[in-house]
Amino acid sequence: MIAHAFCYANGMRTKVLLSRATACLLLVLYVTAATADTVDKYLRAEMANQRLPGVAVAVLRDGKPVSVRTLGLANIELNVPVTRDTVFKIGSVSKQFIATGIMLLVRDGKVRLDDSITQYFEDAPEAWKPITLRQLLSHTSGLVRESPGFDGLKAQTDAEVIRKAYEVPLQSAPGEKWAYCNLGYFMLAEIIHRVSGQSWPQFMTERVFKPLGMTATRTTDTIDIIPHRANGYLFRDNEQHNVGPLLALRPSGAFLSTITDLMKWEAALHDGVVLSKDEQAQMLTPVKLTDGSAAKYGFGWMLDEVRGHRRVHHGGSLPGFRSEFSRYDDSLGVIVLTNADAARTDAIAVEVANHYISGLSPDRPVIKLPAATLTDYVGRYHLDGDYFLTIGVDGPGLSVQHSQGGPQSRLLPENPTTFFMTKDQSYTFSREGGQVTSVTIRGPNGEMVAEKVSTSAP
């Protein structure tokens, strides 16, 4: 009887513990589902505000998916929805892959980070001799941002584009300054080709994409039939427009991919697959300049903080497409892919991450304003030279369109005089004698003032 009672008592305890564990699991599932619902609500609202035809968003914690959302259309004309298999252009998010290719060649002993680039480009100018692979990777080479020989509507070899930059003077001494440089990534891709004996797309496929099962990730191409390819769009003059194809293949923004494949990449980074943790640490170390200061960039990754939280990230931009790949505190990954020319995917990624890291983004309330107040702001504003802004009424807020052919964006009212596009960019209107006279635009890179020159569009 005693033994029986003992077993029964322990059995009861086990049942109680299981019950509590089950309750905790149900609570976690409930909280996760509730968070996913709020993210979904946010994304739908932002799609309307930013005029995004389609979006794919993934959230991962410790390399494992927490939430995946695919909303809207990959092709408006054919009414094709975005799915996990939709193929987007990812633009400069591609730089981390080219940088990975170089790191694999370093591991193989075929290149060294501090090699002079003239070891691989023997006909390069003498002034280029001090430039190293490390400086190409980190945008500290001093080279011009774009080669004057690059033509987006022409198919050219990387070597042709690089040679056309030989006559352009260095913008700064190698290692002296950080300045974003797409030309450097053309050169890194060409180095991969010359050292490996393979085309750089073939090398990347065999060494990175194929081993990880990233079967949809490949170089951009306007000729091949690519299943599930998204179309790119530009919203302007109150409607969506198709964006024409970019015929050139840019190593600096080389790849097409899907949300599914990029989740595999995030898992590989977390687990140290393809690149070891030590190799990744080299890529995620801020580059030192010659004066001893550090730039907020490693190899193919931007390095900064958002309200005290470490962020490793990179955005991508090509006509009709925007992307963002972000990692917060080395544990939370957020990937955003869109087929909209002016999408603020960087801001979307922060807002999505804010649902999982409390306080990452400050609140900005949206208020309702009378139609008469909105109408007061309508007109044309002179910013600089031939650069004008056209402000119009747009549903609950205002629309802003730039004269230089850019997209039309929506501004939401925070108070009667300040409107915002995203939480880090605002438009504040000023009055004199009761009349609107100017708008001050504030953002991460400072502020600008545009003077009102008419009360109607041109």
Order of alpha helices (4+ residues) and beta strands (2+ residues): alpha-beta-beta-beta-beta-alpha-alpha-alpha-alpha-alpha-beta-beta-beta-beta-alpha-alpha-beta-beta-beta-beta-alpha-alpha-beta-beta-beta-beta-beta-beta-beta-beta
